[in-house]
């Protein structure tokens, strides 16, 4: 691949920008065929009037090139099977600056670096190195804040690369969720990042990273970070659950949130992945798969559902020999759920319509 950013991603970005600029809606970019994403949230009008950038850019679970290993290479070593749409943080930053140029009406934006950082924050959902990839993360500027789950935050702090590493708050069923309390400095008051967990999850796989935001009308009420927030503080949210989460848990947490939260994007894969199944014992469930995704989507009624963490990677080591991945077309899963009486015809149709598999380099405006 050439040193310039992916032509497909750049082309798709410009198309998305045309729509997004007229609607002031967030843009989601799939940066590889697996689980790396860029979420661009339009800043409040009051912020852009002051001359700042149009978008607040959150990089999620970046892993672009090179291998990924946990414990040791002989235990597990993986590589992307499909090249990432961007091959480096530098390429991603170029894309972001080109995006800003289009937003300013400069059709000839060259992706040249500006004075401030292109990436505003990094969000890490798990400590495993296919989510928390050290080589990729070390390319990110030291001053960019990282918001990570507990184990990942401790790991990243040990690198002594980033100046600011924030452990995100955790919510389980029964906890009182106020998204405004998840807006930890240095996030702006209108964005919050948190982790949603189910009650039983010994390995810590089945959880969700929630990015909630309210970039709408300003009121005279200031948030904890000194910025104005909406009068009712209702938020929109992206829910990123690469291994899946109990639909009962996530439904309970979100439905009881105050102020309310509307899920505009669900990131949940279709692959049912297990590892370690032998005659001596059951397998460890890694990814919960399409059936679980259907029930999570039913519970949340997200405007859009995108597949994630479904890339079949090139692997070696002990884990590669023990892993079992099964992927069933979503339409077949929905047919089974419908025939069993767990899903109505109308619900199955709506669920199918909400789902889209974004290939590496594809972008979408979130409604």
Secondary structure, DSSP 8 states (H G I E B T S, - for coil): --SS--HHHHHHHHHHHHHHHHHT--EEEE-SSSS-EEEEEE--HHHHHTT--SEEEEEES---SS-EESS-TTT-EEE-SS--S-SSHHHHHHHHHHHHHHHTT-TT------SS-S--EEEE--SSTTTS-HHHHTTS-TTSEEEE-HHHHHHHHHHT--S-EEE-EEEETTS---GGGG--TTS-TTEEEEEEE-S--TTS-SEEEEEEE--S---S-B-TTS-B--SS--EEEEEE-TT---HHHHHHHHHT-SS-EEEEEEE---EEEEE--BTTB--EEEEEHHHHHHHHHHHH--SEEE--S----EEESHHHHHEEEEE--HHHHHHHHHHTTSS-HHHHHHHHHHEE---TT-EEE--
